[in-house]
Amino acid sequence: MSHLLRKPENNKLADGVTLVHEVTEENSDLHYVGFKVVDLEPNASYDEKLTNLELCAVALTGKITVTDGDQNFTEIGTRDSVFERKPTDSVYVSHNKTVTITANTKARVALCFAPSDKELPTKLIKAEDNGVEHRGKYNNKRQVHNILPDSDPSANSLLVVEVFTETANWSSYPPHKHDQNNLPEESFLEESYYHEMDPPQGFVFQRVYTEDRSLDETMTVENGNVVLVPKGYHPVGVPDGYSEYYLNVMAGPERIWKFHNDKDHEWILDRE
Ligand SMILES: O=C[C@H](O)[C@@H](O)[C@H](O)CC(=O)O
């Protein structure tokens, strides 16, 4: 199995608290992006002690209450399934805080981490404030919810976005990369993908490859899997009959999303 593909670990931390995924600098090739998925039963709580990292907690499904010890955001979250295709609520918390997440209902929470050196205000990112985009044409169409885009100055280095790709479409396509710290041409951003499929027995193909093909991994990705993108192009193809969701976390030395398309495939953008 590719070292870039993570299957759910489902580590039980406490009654009602399951750590589904944990991606850290210590257990991955990533140095900027960190990622966790936590499942909570009603009334169960999870604490995250932030040192030099900032956090965006995304209420993937269910309702949660989030506190940083000072501010409380109660019963946030908008959906029972990501495939309701509507934006959800998130909370941004800067470094050196302890965050407590309590489930008001059965909930799945994505914890998105990146380095932080400037204390910024804790902030509720309301669902209705997500920028919604409909990108692409032909079989390259996808719906994008910008949760924490580079146009929002609320974070130090963290970028968070979720993407819905319908049956027989491609996304993160034409293949693009952002693995060079070479602004204004390209920014260096590591990336993680948390994938869900509808119906859940579905799978997608994701390729992660570099120009010189020194890295070239094509993965079969199933429901609840995570794919890590330390560098390279990273397209996703969704088979006929299935819909796909992914949550992206990106971070790097500069909080700018400036990508470079694979020249071999950029022509598809020119179709009428
Ligand atoms: O670099 C960003 C990620 O690859 C996705 O968020 C991608 O941009 C989604 C898309 O536009 O298809």
The ligand as a MOL file (V3000), in Angstrom:
LIG
                    3D

  0  0  0     0  0            999 V3000
M  V30 BEGIN CTAB
M  V30 COUNTS 12 11 0 0 0
M  V30 BEGIN ATOM
M  V30 1 O -4.8810 22.3500 -4.3410 0
M  V30 2 C -6.0830 22.2360 -3.9890 0
M  V30 3 C -6.7240 20.8980 -4.0770 0
M  V30 4 O -6.0710 20.1410 -5.0650 0
M  V30 5 C -8.2150 20.9110 -4.3100 0
M  V30 6 O -8.8510 21.7570 -3.3780 0
M  V30 7 C -8.5890 21.3220 -5.7380 0
M  V30 8 O -8.2710 22.6710 -5.9690 0
M  V30 9 C -10.0740 21.0980 -5.9320 0
M  V30 10 C -10.4950 21.4180 -7.3650 0
M  V30 11 O -10.4010 22.5940 -7.7610 0
M  V30 12 O -10.8130 20.4780 -8.1030 0
M  V30 END ATOM
M  V30 BEGIN BOND
M  V30 1 2 1 2
M  V30 2 1 2 3
M  V30 3 1 3 4
M  V30 4 1 3 5
M  V30 5 1 5 6
M  V30 6 1 5 7
M  V30 7 1 7 8
M  V30 8 1 7 9
M  V30 9 1 9 10
M  V30 10 2 10 11
M  V30 11 1 10 12
M  V30 END BOND
M  V30 END CTAB
M  END
